[in-house]
Amino acid sequence: MTGKDASRKPPPPHAPLLQMAYGALTTQILCVAAQLGLAERLALEGPCTADKLAPDAGTATSTVERILRALVSLGVCEEIDGNRFRLTALGEFLRPSHPDSVEARVLLNGQVFYRMWGDLIETERPSARGRDAALRIFR
């Protein structure tokens, strides 16, 4: 290792467990990006700013910027020139028009499964009421 890499410490042994624990955050970042159509917009318009994406996304520029920066941390897009963003090769799979798109699965996971798994403990309650509540089934 040289330069910057030489000073890097290896991750602590519990790092994979923390990464798993933050999975819900990753799910929601990807889901919101898909709901707002950010990957498709970045692909069609090329590198652009959050200010340019926000009106069509129907949300505030600051919100789009935070989502884009979160996507950068996930490797879905990259920030260039300090405030413009472009899609990465990985991010291409989030486009609904991509032949191997995962957008529908991201939306299903973020909108449906996310809520179901969030109430997992309720499915283990002795009454059917707990299970029904967790699965959002009302009789």
C-alpha positions in Angstrom: 0.0 0.0 0.0 1.1 3.5 -0.8 -0.1 7.0 -0.1 -3.6 7.2 1.2 -4.1 3.4 1.3 -1.2 3.0 3.6 -2.9 4.9 6.4 -6.2 3.1 6.1 -7.1 0.8 8.9 -8.8 -2.4 8.1 -12.5 -2.3 9.0 -13.4 -3.5 12.5 -14.7 -7.1 12.7 -18.2 -5.9 13.4 -18.4 -3.8 10.2 -20.4 -6.4 8.2 -23.0 -6.5 11.0 -23.4 -2.7 10.9 -23.7 -2.8 7.2 -26.6 -5.3 7.5 -28.2 -3.1 10.2 -28.2 -0.1 7.9 -29.8 -2.1 5.1 -33.1 -0.5 5.7 -31.6 2.9 5.0 -30.1 1.7 1.7 -33.5 0.2 0.7 -35.2 3.5 1.3 -32.6 5.6 -0.6 -32.9 3.3 -3.6 -36.7 3.2 -3.4 -37.1 7.0 -3.2 -34.6 7.4 -6.1 -36.7 5.0 -8.1 -40.0 6.7 -7.2 -38.6 10.0 -8.3 -37.2 8.6 -11.5 -33.7 9.9 -10.8 -31.8 7.2 -12.6 -33.8 7.6 -15.8 -33.5 11.4 -15.7 -29.7 11.3 -15.2 -29.3 8.8 -18.0 -31.4 10.9 -20.4 -30.2 14.3 -19.5 -26.6 13.5 -18.7 -24.8 15.1 -15.8 -27.0 17.6 -14.1 -27.7 19.4 -10.9 -30.3 18.6 -8.2 -31.7 22.0 -9.1 -32.5 20.8 -12.6 -33.9 17.5 -11.4 -36.1 18.8 -8.5 -39.0 20.4 -10.5 -39.8 17.2 -12.4 -39.3 15.1 -9.3 -41.9 17.2 -7.5 -39.7 17.8 -4.5 -37.3 20.4 -3.1 -33.8 20.8 -4.5 -32.3 20.1 -1.1 -34.1 16.8 -0.9 -33.0 15.7 -4.3 -29.4 16.7 -3.5 -29.4 14.6 -0.3 -30.8 11.6 -2.2 -28.2 12.0 -5.0 -25.3 12.3 -2.5 -26.6 9.2 -0.7 -26.7 7.4 -4.1 -23.1 8.5 -4.6 -22.1 6.8 -1.3 -23.8 3.6 -2.7 -22.0 3.8 -6.1 -25.2 4.4 -8.0 -24.1 7.8 -9.3 -21.1 10.1 -9.0 -20.7 13.8 -8.2 -18.7 15.8 -10.7 -17.7 19.4 -10.8 -18.9 19.8 -7.2 -22.6 19.9 -7.8 -23.5 17.9 -10.9 -24.3 14.2 -10.8 -24.1 11.4 -13.4 -25.2 7.8 -13.4 -22.7 5.0 -12.9 -22.7 1.6 -14.7 -24.3 0.2 -11.5 -26.9 2.9 -11.5 -28.0 2.0 -15.1 -29.8 -1.1 -13.6 -32.1 1.3 -11.7 -33.5 2.6 -14.9 -36.9 1.2 -15.8 -35.9 1.2 -19.5 -32.8 -1.0 -18.9 -33.2 -4.6 -20.2 -32.0 -5.9 -16.9 -33.7 -3.3 -14.7 -34.1 -3.9 -11.0 -36.3 -0.9 -10.5 -39.5 -3.0 -10.0 -37.8 -5.1 -7.4 -36.4 -2.1 -5.6 -39.9 -0.6 -5.5 -41.5 -3.8 -4.3 -38.8 -4.2 -1.6 -39.0 -0.5 -0.5 -42.8 -0.1 -0.5 -44.1 -3.5 0.4 -41.5 -5.8 2.0 -39.9 -3.0 4.0 -43.1 -2.5 5.9 -43.8 -6.2 6.4 -40.3 -6.9 7.7 -40.5 -3.8 9.9 -43.3 -5.6 11.9 -41.7 -9.0 11.9 -41.9 -9.4 15.6 -45.7 -9.0 15.4 -45.9 -12.2 13.3 -44.5 -14.1 16.2 -47.1 -12.9 18.7 -49.5 -15.7 19.8 -52.6 -14.1 18.4 -53.6 -13.9 14.7 -54.2 -10.2 15.4 -50.4 -9.6 15.6 -49.8 -11.5 12.3 -52.6 -9.7 10.6 -51.3 -6.3 11.8 -47.8 -7.1 10.5 -49.1 -8.1 7.1 -51.6 -5.2 7.0 -54.6 -7.6 6.8 -57.8 -6.3 8.4 -60.9 -8.4 8.7 
